[in-house]
Amino acid sequence: MATLPVFCGRDCGGDACPLLAEVEGGRVTRIRYNPKAGNYLKGCPKGLALAHFHYSPERLKTPLRRSGPRGSGEFTPISWPEAIREITDGLGKILSSSGPKAIINLSSAGSTGALHSTERLTQRFLDCLGGSTRLEGSYSSNAAGYVIKKAFGADYRNSGFDASTIRDSGMIVLWGSNVMEARLGGELENRLVAAASTGTPIVTIDPRKTKTTTQTGARWIPILPGTDIAFMYALISVFEDRGALDHEYVQARCTGFNELMDFVQGKNDGIKKDALWAEGICG
């Protein structure tokens, strides 16, 4: 049996967790943790099941053409030449009738480490056909990208989060962040458990009592789906009433904060967005 270093490239936010593959007779028999990754950077069940997915009899190995109504799940296998010809003919008809603007590039990074999953390759291909309509930002994290640019300015590309720094936290708030089930970095999960074990208070704000809440012993604040903004307004109101807002800090870094405070305090509509107001919305 041979043991080879591998990584998981499922693009779940774990960023290529290091693993070990046990190989016998040219076939992977088991995926396990790589001890050289240290105490915190570990794979999850998705990475440990890579061999299962790779050898699954249900894995797609040929192009499929939809043979029934959309959503019916009815497909017929076709050959690669047939698939390439259909795509070529379809693109040709669109370009000749409507031009390159009628084609939108929705490609994204996908599986990390795999050539065919990079959006740059798709764009180069479409540029060779005359161009396409492109997205501004990413459907995966566009809101975060927009805010980071506002917060850090021209240096936003050098911004980031080092999971090891949470050991210095006085409190950890996980707002809609279910890191034990929706992986957000291969190191963060174990860093959270370590922080909880040393007594760092953790609060989770989520409609569900998730695995993250139970495994860290966090204080769970359940809110109704889609009511996060109301909760945020109420927090701002409470902070202001308790004199906990650093106005000098905020004014130096925010645009439109005075207008936001006018709204929270009810100067626009006579309704103060306090905790009692939010309770009826958030549950």
Steps between C-alpha positions, in 0.01 A plus 500: 500500500621850411404820681488817293439862603188642333259789557125549484397738223125512555499881532299501823702777660749259653760611246661170405530314831808273506420128520662161446386239250566131555550325165503128424532360151457843344169558684435736789368297790482766770537873560617613844633802685853620434674538840748747351213747463509560877231502766259742336511458122299184443275369227129431546274206397475640145874473450525164673236366258688602183570139401131414534403778259782420260407133464122541533303310234267804484780733391427668166738383229326614183310811386123495548228663289172591668232279344199605709344824625725734698514378858389147415845352556479314169830484310645292219875424473670639189857485370760773547500589129120540514521722808773719349305532176178602679681761710681632194178526301318667790770760558524564127125571471507738798802690368358533151154611614572709811874555529743425786309713753229232502743253662563546873798348676372348826813293551676516836788339686318177589724210598831647611809364333321375187575670167149471358347674802663839457288789374803652322518211254131540416544872444800448272295254296204741471735787412621293206137490380468878516436561870207457737305667778690478828388523859624776728613312808419146605171330580687309771618793714413825324351669808815432700719614211307827473532575871869406517580750226316771694677409823856457376513713185772430244667251733194272520671215312742459791218467755406166648435299812751290691311235699778479758421855617169398657700377801536870585125566489306614805179380335421321174175578317404260221221675311353256249835322499457125541866404469461143625270405212568767235878497502663843504868413513662175603646652817210704637290211632772369731604850604143565615489181704832596661371849583184356653704260713690792654181684592473755220128590473350413163165625371323360193222689322315259274143379436619143568679357799791374296781258564724803548284616790488167677865402453635831630247538781408837354218724611242465224286794395232371260347752260249455220654462152556831323474718812873559551482869405233569762721332760793717390295819531400397853862432598604844377217650705608313814866594451404866462273501805779346711763742373694212346548650151840653426372786285847639427609160363179458298504847347858449379412178321135509393292681243133569573510400868312812613215416263501142631478622861211732410313199363583277801391768745173553312559857386367414154185307586452540874582133567808429707666178382570371849501147642125503567434601139732227368348231724176507304690457173778260595295277727 
